[in-house]
Amino acid sequence: MGTKLYVGNLSFRTTSEELREAFAAVGTVESASVIEDRDTGRSRGFAFVEMASDAEALKAVEMLNGTMLKDRALTVNEARPPKEREPRRQGGGGGGGRGNYGGGRGGR
């Protein structure tokens, strides 16, 4: 098992520090970060916590999955590696030509 954990079903009011405190009861927390929306800065309702060892990560999953934090039942499991994404396309499409759709001098 990896040491990085996915934590889901978080209250939007949960902070990274509160999450760190909850997981510190189980073992040594290397990092805890609530994922925020890049435009609004508001929590997206999930986070990643990295524990110091595989044993502590396993213990955290066993002890904290389904427990309540801010009136929400946490989902805690091993984080999966990110999916491969197709590279973003460079440049945008052109607007096209004007098409010569009338509007000229009207037959003069």
PyMOL commands that set and color helices and strands:
alter all, ss='L'
color gray80, all
select helices_A, chain A and resi 16-24+54-64
alter helices_A, ss='H'
color red, helices_A
select strands_A, chain A and resi 4-8+29-36+43-51+68-69+72-73+75-78
alter strands_A, ss='S'
color yellow, strands_A
deselect
rebuild
show_as cartoon
